[in-house]
Amino acid sequence: MRGVYAKYNEGGMMEDAPQEETKKVKEFSYTDLMNHLIDKKGGNAGIYEDLMNAIAFHESGPDQRMSASAIQISEDEETGETYDGPGRGLFQFEKGEARGGETAVNRTIEYFKDNNLTVPQWVKDLDAKEAGTLDFSELPEEQQRFLFITNYLQHPNANLGKIADGSQSFTEFWAEYHHAGGKTTDRGAFGESLGAYEEWKDSDEGKTYFKEHSYYVPSEEKKEEETEDSSEDAEESESPMTMGGLFGMGSQLEALLGGGSPAARVGAAAAAANRK
């Protein structure tokens, strides 16, 4: 037999009927999302990665630094005993019904639908989990970063464009939208973490981390654009007038003057240029 699609007639077997190829829809990847974010809000991958890394550095704490499987360590005020808190993963999205983790997934689905984009299957699978069981510490790091971006793209108040143009500092973004603890928000503690993060970026450990945890793969066209942008920004940064216009840009200025990673410096310079 020539196959299940062979046709027959009275004279015998005819040619096989053409088989329709199953078209596999390419899922929206992390790179697709980052390019979408840049198109929507401006800036470049470097500045958004820098924001995520700064928040992850602080949220994961010194004992689980930059670990995608980090679990919040809480302490009983009366006994002093420690136990697993609700914060999970790089960004400590909370586990529990209607808490941070589930909210991030819900916002992701809403954002994709609002923008006529196909929701990735893995996001649908997370949404199908029993209420209260979603644990970000069990998710691959790339998916955690993906959900961080979509959570804030759909956030009712946050605007990642302000990170791109330098009008909001990393500290204020974290305090207002990520920690969102009101009077309990410790901007000073985050500021200390941010300073330590800037030093860590230049350390051998930091450089190795960035090499091993890179999920954004720019197209050749994007690479050329970023190369051109960085060259222009490097020339402009030599001018005192240009540098004078950078004051008040928070962590972007720190990245420019503090010798941060190449990605951070390019991101900060691009953000400064966009403000003009």
C-alpha positions as CSV (number, residue, x, y, z in Angstrom):
1,M,0.0,0.0,0.0
2,R,1.4,3.4,-0.9
3,G,0.0,5.2,2.1
4,V,-3.2,6.1,3.9
5,Y,-3.8,9.0,1.5
6,A,-3.7,6.9,-1.8
7,K,-6.8,7.3,-4.0
8,Y,-8.5,4.4,-5.8
9,N,-10.8,4.2,-8.8
10,E,-12.1,1.3,-10.9
11,G,-8.8,1.1,-12.9
12,G,-6.6,0.7,-9.8
13,M,-4.6,2.9,-7.6
14,M,-4.1,6.5,-8.5
15,E,-1.5,9.0,-7.3
16,D,-1.3,9.8,-3.6
17,A,-3.5,12.7,-2.6
18,P,-1.5,15.7,-1.6
19,Q,-1.1,15.9,2.1
20,E,-1.7,19.2,3.8
21,E,1.2,20.4,5.8
22,T,0.5,21.2,9.4
23,K,1.4,24.8,10.0
24,K,3.0,25.3,13.3
25,V,2.5,28.8,14.7
26,K,5.7,30.3,16.1
27,E,5.2,31.3,19.6
28,F,6.0,34.8,20.8
29,S,9.5,34.5,22.2
30,Y,11.4,36.6,24.7
31,T,13.2,38.3,21.9
32,D,9.9,39.0,20.1
33,L,8.6,40.5,23.3
34,M,11.7,42.6,23.9
35,N,11.5,44.0,20.3
36,H,7.8,44.6,20.8
37,L,8.6,46.6,24.0
38,I,11.2,48.7,22.3
39,D,8.8,49.4,19.4
40,K,6.1,50.4,21.9
41,K,8.1,52.3,24.5
42,G,11.4,53.2,22.9
43,G,14.8,52.6,24.5
44,N,16.7,49.4,23.9
45,A,17.2,46.0,25.4
46,G,20.1,47.1,27.5
47,I,18.1,49.6,29.7
48,Y,15.2,47.1,30.3
49,E,17.6,44.3,31.1
50,D,19.4,46.6,33.5
51,L,16.1,47.4,35.3
52,M,15.2,43.8,35.7
53,N,18.7,42.8,36.9
54,A,18.8,45.7,39.4
55,I,15.4,44.6,40.8
56,A,16.3,40.9,40.8
57,F,19.6,41.7,42.6
58,H,17.7,43.4,45.4
59,E,14.8,41.0,45.6
60,S,16.8,37.8,45.6
61,G,18.9,39.0,48.5
62,P,22.5,38.2,49.4
63,D,21.9,34.5,50.2
64,Q,20.2,33.7,46.9
65,R,21.7,36.4,44.7
66,M,20.2,36.4,41.2
67,S,18.8,32.9,41.6
68,A,15.7,32.1,39.6
69,S,14.7,29.5,42.2
70,A,14.9,32.0,45.1
71,I,12.3,31.6,47.9
72,Q,11.6,34.4,50.4
73,I,13.0,33.8,53.8
74,S,10.6,35.1,56.4
75,E,11.1,35.1,60.2
76,D,8.6,34.7,63.0
77,E,8.7,37.8,65.2
78,E,8.0,35.9,68.4
79,T,10.1,32.8,68.0
80,G,12.8,34.0,65.5
81,E,12.3,30.9,63.5
82,T,12.5,31.2,59.7
83,Y,10.1,29.8,57.2
84,D,9.3,30.1,53.4
85,G,7.6,33.3,52.6
86,P,5.3,34.0,49.6
87,G,8.0,35.7,47.5
88,R,9.3,33.5,44.7
89,G,11.8,33.6,41.9
90,L,14.1,36.3,40.6
91,F,11.6,39.1,41.2
92,Q,9.8,37.6,44.2
93,F,6.4,37.5,42.6
94,E,4.2,36.2,45.5
95,K,2.7,32.7,45.5
96,G,-0.9,32.6,46.5
97,E,-4.4,33.1,45.2
98,A,-4.8,36.5,43.5
99,R,-1.3,37.5,44.6
100,G,1.6,38.8,42.5
101,G,2.4,35.7,40.5
102,E,-1.2,35.0,39.4
103,T,-1.7,38.7,38.7
104,A,1.4,38.8,36.4
105,V,0.0,35.8,34.4
106,N,-3.5,37.4,34.2
107,R,-2.0,40.7,33.0
108,T,0.1,38.8,30.4
109,I,-3.0,37.2,28.9
110,E,-4.9,40.4,29.0
111,Y,-2.1,42.3,27.2
112,F,-1.8,39.7,24.5
113,K,-5.5,39.7,23.8
114,D,-5.7,43.5,23.9
115,N,-3.0,43.7,21.3
116,N,-4.3,40.9,19.1
117,L,-1.3,38.6,19.9
118,T,-1.4,34.9,20.3
119,V,-0.9,33.9,23.9
120,P,2.0,31.4,24.3
121,Q,0.9,27.9,25.3
122,W,3.2,27.9,28.3
123,V,1.3,31.0,29.6
124,K,-2.0,29.3,29.1
125,D,-0.6,26.3,31.0
126,L,0.3,28.5,34.0
127,D,-3.2,30.1,33.9
128,A,-4.7,26.6,34.0
129,K,-3.0,25.8,37.3
130,E,-5.1,25.4,40.4
131,A,-5.6,28.8,42.2
132,G,-2.9,29.5,44.7
133,T,-0.3,27.0,43.4
134,L,1.6,29.1,40.9
135,D,5.2,29.3,42.1
136,F,7.6,31.5,40.1
137,S,10.7,29.8,41.6
138,E,9.7,26.7,39.6
139,L,9.7,28.6,36.3
140,P,12.7,29.0,33.9
141,E,14.4,32.3,34.3
142,E,13.5,33.4,30.7
143,Q,9.8,32.9,31.4
144,Q,10.1,34.9,34.7
145,R,11.7,37.8,32.7
146,F,9.0,37.5,30.0
147,L,6.2,37.8,32.7
148,F,8.0,40.7,34.4
149,I,7.8,42.7,31.1
150,T,4.2,41.8,30.3
151,N,3.1,42.4,33.8
152,Y,4.3,46.0,33.6
153,L,3.2,46.5,30.0
154,Q,-0.4,45.8,31.3
155,H,0.1,47.5,34.7
156,P,-2.6,50.2,35.2
157,N,0.0,52.8,36.3
158,A,3.5,51.8,35.5
159,N,5.1,53.0,32.3
160,L,8.3,51.4,31.1
161,G,8.7,54.2,28.7
162,K,9.8,56.4,31.6
163,I,12.6,54.0,32.2
164,A,13.6,54.3,28.6
165,D,13.6,58.1,28.5
166,G,15.2,58.5,32.0
167,S,12.2,60.3,33.5
168,Q,11.9,57.7,36.3
169,S,14.7,56.1,38.3
170,F,15.0,52.4,39.0
171,T,14.4,53.1,42.6
172,E,11.1,54.9,42.1
173,F,9.9,52.3,39.6
174,W,10.6,49.5,42.2
175,A,9.1,51.5,45.0
176,E,5.9,52.6,43.2
177,Y,5.1,49.5,41.2
178,H,7.1,46.4,42.2
179,H,7.4,46.6,46.0
180,A,4.3,48.8,46.2
181,G,4.3,48.6,50.0
182,G,3.3,52.2,50.8
183,K,4.9,53.4,54.0
184,T,6.8,50.1,54.4
185,T,8.7,50.7,51.2
186,D,12.4,51.1,52.0
187,R,13.9,53.2,49.2
188,G,17.1,53.5,51.2
189,A,17.5,49.7,51.2
190,F,16.9,49.5,47.5
191,G,19.4,52.4,47.0
192,E,22.1,50.4,48.8
193,S,21.3,47.3,46.7
194,L,21.5,49.4,43.6
195,G,25.0,50.7,44.5
196,A,26.1,47.1,45.2
197,Y,24.6,46.0,41.9
198,E,26.6,48.6,40.0
199,E,29.8,47.3,41.5
200,W,28.7,43.6,41.0
201,K,28.1,44.3,37.3
202,D,31.9,45.0,36.8
203,S,33.0,42.0,38.8
204,D,34.1,38.8,37.2
205,E,31.0,37.1,38.8
206,G,28.7,39.7,37.3
207,K,30.3,39.6,33.8
208,T,30.0,35.8,33.9
209,Y,26.4,36.0,34.9
210,F,25.5,38.3,32.0
211,K,27.2,35.9,29.5
212,E,25.3,32.9,30.8
213,H,21.9,34.6,31.3
214,S,21.4,36.3,28.0
215,Y,18.0,35.5,26.4
216,Y,17.6,38.4,24.0
217,V,18.9,37.7,20.5
218,P,18.7,40.9,18.4
219,S,18.4,40.7,14.6
220,E,21.2,41.9,12.4
221,E,19.2,45.0,11.7
222,K,18.8,45.6,15.4
223,K,22.5,45.1,16.0
224,E,23.3,47.7,13.4
225,E,20.9,50.2,14.9
226,E,22.3,49.7,18.4
227,T,25.9,50.0,17.1
228,E,25.0,53.2,15.3
229,D,23.2,54.6,18.4
230,S,26.0,53.7,20.7
231,S,28.6,55.3,18.4
232,E,26.5,58.6,18.3
233,D,26.0,58.5,22.0
234,A,29.7,58.0,22.7
235,E,30.5,61.1,20.6
236,E,27.8,63.2,22.3
237,S,28.8,62.0,25.8
238,E,32.2,63.7,25.4
239,S,30.5,67.1,25.3
240,P,30.1,68.9,28.7
241,M,26.8,70.2,27.5
242,T,25.5,66.7,26.9
243,M,26.7,65.5,30.2
244,G,25.1,68.5,31.9
245,G,21.7,67.4,30.4
246,L,22.0,64.0,32.1
247,F,21.5,65.2,35.7
248,G,18.4,63.9,37.5
249,M,18.4,60.6,35.5
250,G,19.0,58.4,38.6
251,S,20.5,55.0,37.8
252,Q,21.1,55.8,34.1
253,L,23.5,58.5,35.2
254,E,25.1,56.1,37.6
255,A,25.6,53.6,34.8
256,L,27.3,56.3,32.6
257,L,29.6,57.6,35.3
258,G,30.1,54.5,37.3
259,G,31.6,52.2,34.7
260,G,28.7,49.7,34.5
261,S,28.4,46.9,32.0
262,P,28.5,47.8,28.3
263,A,24.8,47.0,28.0
264,A,23.9,49.4,30.9
265,R,26.1,52.2,29.5
266,V,24.6,51.9,26.0
267,G,21.1,51.8,27.5
268,A,21.7,54.8,29.7
269,A,23.2,56.8,26.8
270,A,20.4,56.0,24.5
271,A,17.8,56.9,27.2
272,A,19.6,60.3,27.7
273,A,19.6,61.0,24.0
274,N,15.9,60.2,23.7
275,R,15.1,62.9,26.2
276,K,16.4,65.7,24.0
